């Protein structure tokens, strides 16, 4: 089931999410719905708070990217923690389903080491680079109440203000179910 994605201006995206304690049928259904929602919105990553859920949970499928990348299986990350960042930063254009039709270049560490649980509560520690690293960092930021616009350079943040104001006022409507900053559905 496709569920609405919340605006980056909604308060739920500004607070740190709560840890997932156990995997039950509700969590499994949420993961299934998050993947379906992400695909419907043409996204490659989605955090649970972006669909109104206070849970430390992410789904990612970089194969859905329009760029050509090494094939990676879809992945669910529960209670993810980035343990290490490389010293080398790279710039890449990012977008966000909570900020429809807005794209900007962001500098992020090229490689990370991340620890997370899967749907069987099995712990994984992996090194990720390239697009997978970037998406993981972007989505973990969501779980920590950080929106990618906070990662923009000061000049780009200033230049983006008018575009972001239009999104906040509901003048930019995405092609998927969306909840505005006041909790009202736009579609």
N, C-alpha and C positions, 0 to 999 in steps of 0.2 A: 504494500500500500504506500503510495506517495504521500508524504506528510509535508506540511508547510515549512519553509525555511524562514528563520527569523532575521530581521534587519540587524545590521551591525549596530544600530542605534538603540536597539532594545536592551534593557538592563540585564537580561540573562546572559548576554555575550560579554558583559563587563565584570563578571565575578568568576572566581576560580571554581571549577566543578568538584563534585564529591567523588571519592573513590568508589569503584564497584566492588562490593564485598563478596557477592556470589553470582554465579551465572545460572539464571533460571529461564523458564520459557519466555518471560517478559523481556529479558535482555536479548535472547536469541531473536525474538520477533522484532525488537527495536533495531538490531543489526540488519536483519533482512529488509526492513522498511527503509533504513538509512541508505543501503546500497541502491534500492529501487529509486529512492528520491534523488540520490546523487547522479545516477544514470539519466533520469528524466531531465535533470537540470544541466546535463552535459558537464558535470564536475568530475574531478579526479580524487577529491578528498572531502570528507565531511565529519565534523565533530558533533557530538551529541547535543551540546548546548545550542548549536545552530538549528536544531529542530525542537528546541524548548525543553530539553532533558538535562537535568543537573547530574550528569554522569561523566566520569572520566573514560570516554570511549570514542574511538575514531575508526572510520572505515576509509580505505584507500584503494584505488585501482588506477595506476598510472597508464595502463594499457588503453584507457579511455581518452588519453591525451591525443591532441591533434598532431603533436610532434612525434617523431619516430624515436622510440626508446626500446631498450632491451626488454623483452617480455618478462614481466613480473606477475605472479599470481595476485589476485585481490587479497587484501590483508585487513584483519581486524586487530586493533591495538587497544588493550584494556589497561588502564592505569599507567600509561606510558611516561617514562622519565628519560630525558636526554642526559646522558652521563658525561659525554665528552663532545667537544666541538673542535674541528680542525682550525689551524691558524689561517688557512687560506680562505678568503671570502670571494664569492662570485656573485655577479649581478645577473638577474633574470626577471623577466616580466611576470608578475603574479596577478591573479584575479581572485575573487572570493564570491561564493554564492550568496553571502549575506550583504554584499555590496554589488548589486547587479550592474553589469555593463561598465565596470570600472577596472582598469588595468594600469599598473605602474611597475617600474623596475625597482627591485629591492635587493640589497646586499645581504647575503647570509653565508655562514660557514659552508664550505663545499662538502665536507664529510662530517657525519655525526656517529656517535655510538649511542644506541637507544635500548632501553630495557622496557619490556612490556609483557603482559599476559595475553594468551590467546583464548579462544572460547572454551577450551578445556582447562583453563586456569594453569596452563603450562607456561613457565617463564622462558622468555627469549631475550638474548642480548645480541644485537646485530649491529654491524657497521653498514651505513647507508651513504651513498653518494649521489651526485647528479640530481635528477628530478625527484627521485624517491626521498632523498635527504631533505630537499626543499619542502616537499609536501608534508613530510613528517613534522618539520619545524613549524610550518604555517599552522597545522592542525593542533599541535601541542600548545602553541601560543593561544589558540582559541580556548583550550581547556584551562589556561591560566588567565583568561579574561583580557587577552591582548589581541588587537585587530592589526592586520598587516599595515594599515595606514600609519600606525605608530612607528613602523620600521623605515618609513620613507625619510629621505634626506630633508632637512629643514626647508629648502627651497621647493622641493617637490610637494611637500606637505602644504605649503602656502598656495602653490599653484592648483592643488587639488580641491581646495576649499569650496569653490563654486560648484564643482561637479558633485561633491559629497552633500552639499546643501540641497541640491535638486533631488538626490536619492532620499535624503531625510524627509523632504517635503512630500514624497510620494509621486514626484514627477517622472521618475524612471521606474517603469513596471517590468519586472522580469517575466519570462515565458514559463514560469513554474509557480506553484502555490507559494505565497509569501506573506509573512506577518510583519506589519510596519512597527515603528518604534513604540507605538501606543498599544500594541497587541491586536490591531485590527487586520483582518485578512484583506489582501489586495486582489486576490484572484481565487 
